Amino acid sequence: MKKDDCIFCKIAAGEIPSRKVYEDDEILAFHDIQPVAPVHFLMIPKDHVASLAETGPEHAPVLGRILSLAGRLAREQGSPDGFRVIVNTGRVGRQDVYHLHVHIIGGPDRLPRMIAPE
């Protein structure tokens, strides 16, 4: 997928509206349009990277910032006692949008032990 066709690049550029959780020069966090839990938002680097499998050492700073912000944002969104971090990667990992994104999933109640099979 080319960057021009990427829905998350369009969201990051403000061309498609989203319910923002957080934004700075490098990162955008926004609510998932199909949440699986009371707290479910995505965190993306604004620069297009197709998947986690395509990252290199140059991506370490933004990936570190995403993970270091996750706890604060999860608490602010209503998940004070923990959350799950999921990065679906590639076809086998069930990645649907080929722009690296981190799902933050939680809520006031415990999550199931494993993701339910389809």
Backbone as numpy.savetxt, mean C-alpha at the origin, in Angstrom:
# Nx Ny Nz CAx CAy CAz Cx Cy Cz
3.30 -2.84 -18.03 2.45 -1.66 -18.03 3.34 -0.42 -18.03
3.01 0.49 -18.89 3.74 1.75 -18.93 3.24 2.68 -17.83
4.12 3.56 -17.39 3.78 4.50 -16.33 2.55 5.33 -16.69
2.40 5.70 -17.97 1.25 6.51 -18.41 -0.08 5.78 -18.23
-0.05 4.44 -18.20 -1.26 3.64 -18.08 -1.54 3.19 -16.64
-0.68 3.55 -15.72 -0.76 3.05 -14.35 -1.78 3.84 -13.53
-2.77 3.14 -13.01 -3.81 3.79 -12.21 -3.24 4.41 -10.94
-2.25 3.77 -10.31 -1.68 4.34 -9.09 -0.83 5.57 -9.39
-0.17 5.62 -10.54 0.54 6.84 -10.93 -0.46 7.98 -11.12
-1.61 7.66 -11.70 -2.65 8.68 -11.91 -3.22 9.15 -10.57
-3.38 8.24 -9.62 -3.84 8.63 -8.28 -2.79 9.51 -7.61
-1.52 9.12 -7.70 -0.44 9.91 -7.09 -0.34 11.30 -7.71
-0.64 11.40 -9.01 -0.58 12.70 -9.69 -1.83 13.54 -9.46
-2.83 12.98 -8.78 -4.07 13.71 -8.53 -5.05 13.69 -9.69
-4.78 12.86 -10.70 -5.67 12.76 -11.86 -6.90 11.91 -11.55
-6.79 11.02 -10.58 -7.90 10.19 -10.12 -8.02 10.44 -8.62
-9.23 10.75 -8.14 -9.37 11.04 -6.70 -9.17 9.80 -5.83
-8.75 10.05 -4.61 -8.61 8.98 -3.62 -8.90 9.58 -2.25
-9.15 8.69 -1.30 -9.32 9.12 0.09 -7.96 9.00 0.76
-7.25 10.11 0.80 -5.87 10.12 1.28 -5.78 9.91 2.78
-4.78 9.14 3.16 -4.43 8.92 4.56 -3.19 9.75 4.88
-2.27 9.83 3.91 -1.00 10.52 4.13 -0.40 10.85 2.76
0.34 11.97 2.71 1.05 12.31 1.48 2.26 13.17 1.81
3.36 12.87 1.14 4.53 13.75 1.15 5.13 13.72 -0.26
6.34 14.17 -0.43 6.94 14.26 -1.76 7.19 12.90 -2.41
7.36 11.85 -1.60 7.72 10.53 -2.13 6.67 9.45 -1.96
5.74 9.64 -1.02 4.82 8.57 -0.63 3.39 9.08 -0.62
2.48 8.21 -1.04 1.05 8.47 -0.90 0.42 7.26 -0.23
-0.42 7.51 0.75 -1.21 6.46 1.40 -2.67 6.82 1.22
-3.48 5.84 0.80 -4.90 6.09 0.56 -5.70 4.83 0.83
-6.98 5.03 1.15 -7.87 3.91 1.47 -8.09 3.01 0.26
-8.11 1.72 0.53 -8.39 0.73 -0.51 -9.87 0.84 -0.89
-10.17 0.75 -2.17 -11.57 0.86 -2.60 -12.36 -0.42 -2.35
-11.68 -1.53 -2.03 -12.34 -2.78 -1.68 -11.74 -3.30 -0.37
-12.03 -2.62 0.75 -11.38 -3.01 2.01 -11.80 -4.39 2.47
-10.84 -5.10 3.09 -11.11 -6.43 3.64 -11.18 -6.41 5.16
-10.98 -5.23 5.75 -11.02 -5.06 7.20 -11.37 -3.60 7.49
-11.74 -3.29 8.73 -12.09 -1.91 9.06 -10.98 -0.91 8.72
-9.73 -1.31 8.89 -8.60 -0.48 8.48 -7.95 -1.19 7.29
-7.94 -0.53 6.15 -7.31 -1.10 4.96 -6.93 0.05 4.04
-5.66 0.36 4.04 -5.17 1.39 3.13 -3.91 0.92 2.44
-3.56 1.61 1.38 -2.38 1.28 0.59 -1.35 2.37 0.76
-0.10 1.99 0.72 1.00 2.94 0.72 1.82 2.68 -0.53
2.06 3.75 -1.31 2.80 3.59 -2.56 3.93 4.62 -2.64
5.02 4.24 -3.31 5.97 5.27 -3.68 5.38 6.05 -4.86
5.57 7.34 -4.89 5.03 8.12 -6.01 5.75 7.82 -7.31
7.03 7.49 -7.23 7.75 7.08 -8.43 7.31 5.68 -8.81
7.11 5.46 -10.09 6.63 4.16 -10.56 7.70 3.08 -10.45
7.37 2.05 -9.70 8.13 0.81 -9.62 7.08 -0.27 -9.75
7.23 -1.16 -10.70 6.17 -2.12 -11.00 5.88 -3.08 -9.85
6.91 -3.60 -9.19 6.68 -4.55 -8.10 7.88 -4.59 -7.17
7.70 -5.24 -6.04 8.80 -5.38 -5.09 9.96 -6.15 -5.72
9.65 -7.06 -6.63 10.69 -7.85 -7.30 11.60 -6.98 -8.17
11.17 -5.79 -8.50 11.95 -4.91 -9.36 12.67 -3.80 -8.59
12.68 -3.89 -7.27 13.37 -2.88 -6.49 14.85 -3.21 -6.37
15.62 -2.19 -6.10 17.05 -2.35 -5.88 17.48 -1.49 -4.72
18.79 -1.40 -4.50 19.30 -0.60 -3.38 18.85 0.86 -3.43
18.63 1.38 -4.62 18.19 2.78 -4.74 16.78 3.00 -4.18
16.02 1.93 -4.00 14.65 2.05 -3.47 14.59 1.88 -1.95
15.71 1.52 -1.34 15.72 1.26 0.10 15.23 2.45 0.93
15.62 3.68 0.61 15.13 4.79 1.45 13.60 4.93 1.44
12.96 4.86 0.29 11.51 5.04 0.26 10.80 3.82 0.85
11.34 2.62 0.63 10.73 1.44 1.24 10.84 1.50 2.76
11.97 1.95 3.26 12.14 2.11 4.70 11.19 3.14 5.28
10.99 4.22 4.56 10.07 5.26 5.04 8.64 4.72 5.06
8.25 3.97 4.02 6.91 3.39 3.99 6.70 2.51 5.22
7.63 1.62 5.49 7.47 0.73 6.64 7.54 1.47 7.96
8.37 2.50 8.04 8.47 3.22 9.31 7.24 4.10 9.57
6.52 4.49 8.54 5.28 5.25 8.70 4.06 4.36 8.98
4.15 3.10 8.61 2.99 2.21 8.66 2.36 2.14 10.05
3.15 2.01 11.08 2.61 1.89 12.43 1.83 3.12 12.86
2.42 4.27 12.66 1.73 5.52 13.04 0.43 5.67 12.28
0.46 5.44 10.97 -0.75 5.59 10.17 -1.80 4.56 10.54
-1.39 3.33 10.82 -2.36 2.29 11.23 -3.04 2.69 12.54
-2.26 3.18 13.49 -2.86 3.63 14.76 -3.83 4.78 14.52
-3.42 5.75 13.71 -4.29 6.90 13.43 -5.58 6.49 12.73
-5.53 5.41 11.96 -6.71 4.96 11.22 -7.60 4.02 12.04
-7.19 3.66 13.25 -8.06 2.85 14.11 -7.57 1.44 14.38
-6.28 1.20 14.22 -5.71 -0.12 14.50 -4.58 0.03 15.53
-4.94 0.28 16.80 -3.93 0.58 17.81 -3.13 -0.62 18.31
-3.64 -1.82 18.11 -3.00 -3.00 18.71 -2.32 -3.91 17.70
-2.01 -3.39 16.54 -1.32 -4.20 15.54 -2.03 -4.15 14.20
-1.36 -4.68 13.20 -1.87 -4.65 11.84 -1.08 -5.64 11.00
-1.53 -5.88 9.81 -0.85 -6.77 8.87 -0.32 -5.94 7.72
0.87 -6.29 7.25 1.49 -5.66 6.09 1.57 -6.71 4.99
1.01 -6.40 3.83 1.02 -7.35 2.71 1.54 -6.63 1.48
2.49 -7.26 0.80 2.98 -6.76 -0.48 2.83 -7.89 -1.49
1.74 -7.87 -2.23 1.54 -8.87 -3.27 2.53 -8.56 -4.40
3.25 -9.58 -4.85 4.31 -9.35 -5.83 4.19 -10.32 -7.00
3.97 -9.76 -8.17 3.93 -10.55 -9.40 2.68 -11.41 -9.53
2.64 -12.16 -10.61 1.48 -13.01 -10.92 1.21 -14.03 -9.82
2.25 -14.72 -9.37 2.09 -15.75 -8.35 1.66 -15.13 -7.02
2.13 -13.95 -6.73 1.77 -13.25 -5.49 0.43 -12.53 -5.57
-0.27 -12.70 -6.69 -1.61 -12.13 -6.89 -1.61 -10.60 -6.92
-0.56 -10.01 -7.51 -0.51 -8.56 -7.66 -1.46 -8.17 -8.79
-2.41 -7.30 -8.50 -3.39 -6.87 -9.49 -2.98 -5.58 -10.19
-2.38 -4.65 -9.47 -1.94 -3.38 -10.04 -0.42 -3.38 -10.02
0.18 -3.25 -11.18 1.63 -3.30 -11.28 2.28 -1.94 -11.03
2.09 -1.48 -9.81 2.79 -0.36 -9.19 2.96 -0.82 -7.76
4.18 -0.89 -7.30 4.45 -1.38 -5.95 3.51 -0.72 -4.95
2.83 -1.54 -4.17 1.94 -1.01 -3.13 1.94 -1.95 -1.93
1.84 -1.33 -0.77 1.85 -2.04 0.50 0.47 -1.91 1.13
-0.18 -3.04 1.37 -1.47 -3.04 2.05 -1.23 -2.99 3.55
-1.91 -2.10 4.24 -1.91 -2.05 5.70 -3.34 -2.41 6.12
-3.46 -3.53 6.84 -4.77 -4.08 7.16 -4.86 -4.30 8.66
-5.94 -3.83 9.27 -6.11 -4.02 10.71 -7.48 -3.56 11.15
-7.58 -3.25 12.41 -8.83 -2.79 12.98 -8.84 -3.05 14.47
-9.98 -2.83 15.07 -10.05 -3.02 16.52 -10.04 -4.49 16.94
-10.41 -5.40 16.05 -10.47 -6.83 16.38 -9.33 -7.58 15.72
-9.06 -8.77 16.21 -7.99 -9.60 15.64 -8.34 -10.01 14.22
-7.32 -10.04 13.39 -7.48 -10.53 12.03 -7.44 -12.05 12.03
-8.02 -12.68 11.00 -7.88 -14.14 10.91 -6.40 -14.52 10.84
-6.08 -15.72 11.28 -4.69 -16.17 11.29 -4.09 -16.15 9.88
-4.81 -16.61 8.92 -4.33 -16.67 7.54 -5.34 -16.02 6.61
-4.89 -15.67 5.42 -5.81 -15.15 4.42 -6.67 -16.29 3.94
-7.97 -16.07 3.88 -8.90 -17.13 3.48 -8.71 -17.48 2.01
-8.74 -18.78 1.66 -8.66 -19.18 0.26 -9.92 -18.77 -0.49
-9.77 -18.65 -1.78 -10.94 -18.28 -2.60 -11.87 -19.45 -2.78
